[in-house]
Each structure stands twice: as structure tokens, then as C-alpha cells.
Amino acid sequence: MIDDYLSRVGANAYRELACIVAGRGHTDVFVGATLRGEWNRLAPVIEQAASALVER
């Protein structure tokens, strides 16, 4: 899921990528966020980190 929001302090605009990986014994959650203005530059790094999450 990709979500845009403003922080409560300073009203900074953020974009966040969140995903859930459900395993047999547990569920993991990945959340990666950056300032909205940096999303285009940092999204590939955040997406690569999310795709590296595996059930163990």
C-alpha cells in the first residue's frame, strides 16, 4: 500500500510504502517512508528493501 500523509508536527508531507508478509507462524510488516519530495529518488531503494523481506 502507498499512502501520502502530513506529519502532525511541522506538517511535513510524507509518502509511505507498507506491506504485510504473512507466514505460517507469524506476520511481518514492512514500512518505508520518505519526505514526499524525495520519493522519486528514494522509492527504488525502499521498494528493493520491501522486496527483500522474506519469511524465515
QUIVENKA-V722175 format. One record per backbone hydrogen bond with DSSP energy under -1.0 kcal/mol. CO is the residue of the C=O (numbers start at 1). NH is the residue of the N-H. E is the energy in kcal/mol with one decimal. If there is no record, write none. Layout:
co nh e
CO NH E
CO NH E
This chain:
co nh e
1 18 -2.8
3 16 -2.7
5 14 -3.1
12 7 -2.3
13 36 -2.9
14 5 -2.2
15 34 -2.1
16 3 -2.3
17 32 -2.7
19 30 -2.7
21 28 -2.7
26 23 -3.0
28 21 -2.7
30 19 -2.1
32 17 -3.2
34 15 -2.4
35 38 -1.9
36 39 -1.2
38 42 -2.5
39 43 -3.0
42 46 -2.2
43 47 -3.1
44 48 -1.9
45 49 -2.2
46 50 -2.3
47 51 -2.2
50 53 -1.2
